[in-house]
Amino acid sequence: MLSYPRLNFAFVADHPYQRDPDPFWAFIVMGSRNVGMWKRSVRADTVEVRVRLAPSLDESERQRVRMGTERLAEFLGRQLSYVEEQHAG
């Protein structure tokens, strides 16, 4: 689930921004776990969604996140540009 910035779900141990979350990004919650962050930029005919996910997420979990972004793009009536960023450290 793509969520709003201030929800109190437990962070997974390897959450990319557990200690210092970026205030311009919102959290991604899967089940009852905070597994990453996301940000969207809406343009004329596209919505760009950038995600930063915990490295421990497996491929099926990553696919579930992407499916959530696809639903968002469909809701907005725009094409999706999906970017999975790596945490720099």
FENKA-V441763 format. One record per backbone hydrogen bond with DSSP energy under -1.0 kcal/mol. NH is the residue of the N-H (numbers start at 1). CO is the residue of the C=O. If there is no record, write none. Layout:
NH;CO, NH;CO
This chain:
3;27, 12;34, 15;12, 18;15, 25;22, 26;38, 28;36, 29;1, 30;33, 33;30, 34;10, 35;28, 37;52, 38;26, 39;50, 41;48, 43;46, 47;79, 48;41, 49;81, 50;39, 51;83, 52;37, 54;35, 57;54, 62;58, 63;59, 64;60, 65;61, 66;62, 67;63, 68;64, 69;65, 70;66, 71;67, 72;68, 73;69, 74;70, 75;71, 76;72, 78;73, 79;45, 81;47, 83;49, 85;51
